């Protein structure tokens, strides 16, 4: 999908340039002028922001017995706050490398991917060793050990079969679409919070199209009548250390490519 996204965004950037050169300027400049917000509302906005920030801390309590949903809501609110303040957007990560050559967003995403992969992978790796060790002990019910070992060995069933042409095609469509839309999933959400009307349309369209597409495709995938590729669970083939090394290696290649391209502009398509 990564390769497909790069192809799609390059096509999207080329199309955007063609659009700017061939569509009459009077069409692009025609728009709707909206009145600015009242000055009183602008003064009240910081106060409202502090109130919401305080309420975030009490979200688990506000949900009452549904503490789990309160915690999830808190995490979501804090994630939205961080993404907005950091201007975090996967579309920008891929786009800027080939549009302006800027590598800072790419570096941030690479760092976040490494933190998640190494952190979660290390926990699973240690848990696997713990299961093997405990399974050799006596006095513990074999069914419990067998069940946990079954969960660990077969956890790659959650890895969807998208390592193949489906990921390439899907990446191209997504890369092209996010250039025209102006944002990916995460970038669209916090831009909606900013009040950008275009991204409101994008969010609604994305929600409807994603739901309809999944409703159409998912039963076919489960019934094995339609396959997009192969499900690849790297630790199954390479072991946990090998999977770590491969992912870190790919991220380093991406990192050094972004830095090199920022200095040379060799792959800046605009």
Secondary structure, DSSP 8 states (H G I E B T S, - for coil): -HHHHHHHHHHHHHHHHHHHHHS-HHHHH---------HHHHHHHHHHHHHHHHHHHTHHHHTTT-HHHHHHHHHHHHHHHHHHHHT--HHHHHHHHHHT---HHHHHHHHHHHHHHHHHHHHHHHHHHHHHHHHTSSSS-HHHHHHHHHHHHTGGGGS-S-BSHHHHHHHHHHHHHHHHHT--HHHHHHHHHHT-HHHHHHHHHHHHHHHHHHHHHHHHHHTTSS--SB---HHHHHHHHHHHHHHHHHHHHHHHHHHHHHHH-TT---
